[in-house]
Amino acid sequence: MATVYTQAGEDKVVDLIDGTSAVHLDATNAKIGWGTGAGTAAKGDTALFTEASEARVVPTVSQPASDKNQWIATITANAAKTITNAGLFDAASGGTLVVHGDFAGIALASGDKIEFTITLEQT
């Protein structure tokens, strides 16, 4: 199990700092999605492992410390499935995968929910 700040995510944040990207990771653009495929999250990832059919959701965005940003979102299953990974994106579809995490599969029935908390600390 791993959670990684992807290379594409690092590039995105650098572009935000130097002003070459106008797409922020605020509640307007940030989205959290989940997937059902197998794999271990890695620095070079650009997509979830088998992104599930539910739409990515808008997270609640906060800054719990001066060097941290946090995104919290709940996704509801539209059918029975096992969720194995999740990530933070800068768009509702496509876009940049900023943070990607994998975990032991969580079996869900239709209507079940998972709340994801993604925290990014600049160190």
N, C-alpha and C positions, 0 to 999 in steps of 0.2 A: 504494500500500500504506500502510495506516495502522493504528495501535493506539491506542485511545482509552479513557480512563477516562470511562465514560458519565455522563450527568446523573443517571440513576437510580442508578448506582453511588455517585456523590457523596452523593446523598440518603440512600442506605443507610448509608454510613459515618457521616454526621452523626447518623442515628437510633441507630446503635450507640453513638456517643459520649455522646449525651444520654439513653440508656436507653429510648428509645421503641420499639426493636426488640430482640427477644430472640433473633433468628435470626442467629447469628454466622457468619463466613466461615471456620470451622475445619473439621477433617476430618469433623465430624458433618454439616454442611450444605453446604459448598462443593462444587461440581461443575464439571467442565470438559466442554464439548461442542464439536462441530465441525459445519460446514455445507458444502454443495456449491453454493450459489447465488452469483451475481455481485453485486458491490457494493463500495463503499468504506466502511469503518467510520466512523461519525460520532457525535458527542456525544449526539445524540438517539435513538440506536438502543436498542431494547428487546428485540430478538430477533436470532438469527443469520440469515444469508441461507440459506434452505432448510436448516433443521437436519436432519442426516442421521439415519438410523434407529437407529444404535447408541445405547445408553443413555449418558447423561452419566456420567463416571467420578469417583470420589473421588480428589482429589489428595493428595500429600504436602505438608503445610503447614509453612512455616518462617518465621523472621524473621532474614534474613541480616545486617541492620543495624538500628539502633534506629529508623530511619524507613522501613523497608521490610518488606513482607510478600511471601511468595513461595509460589506453588502450582505443583506439577509433577505432571503426569499423562500416562499413555500410553493412547491409544485405538487399538483394533484394528478394522480394516475388516471388516464382515461380508459384503461383496461388492465387486466392482470399482467404483470411484468416484473422482472428483477432488475433493479437499478444498481449499476456497478461503478459509475463515474459521474462527475459533474464539473461544470466550469463557468467562469465569468467571461462574458463576451461584451463587445462594444456595439452590438447590433442585434436586432430581432432575428435575423437570418444571416448566414455568412459571417462577415466581420472577423475581428481578431479575438482569438482565444487568449485571454490574459493570464488566468490562473486555471490549472487543471488538476483535479484530484481523483484518485481511484480508491476503492474500498471494497470490502467483502460484500457480496451481493445482498441486497435488501429486497425480499420478495414482497410485492404489493398486490392487493386486490384493487379492482376498479374503485375509485373514490378515496383510496388511501393517499396520505400526504407525507412529504418529507420537507423539513425546514433545513435549508443550507445556510451556513454562516461562513463567509469567505473574508478573511482578514489579510491585508497586504501591508507589511511593515517595511519601510525603507530604512535599511541599515547600512 
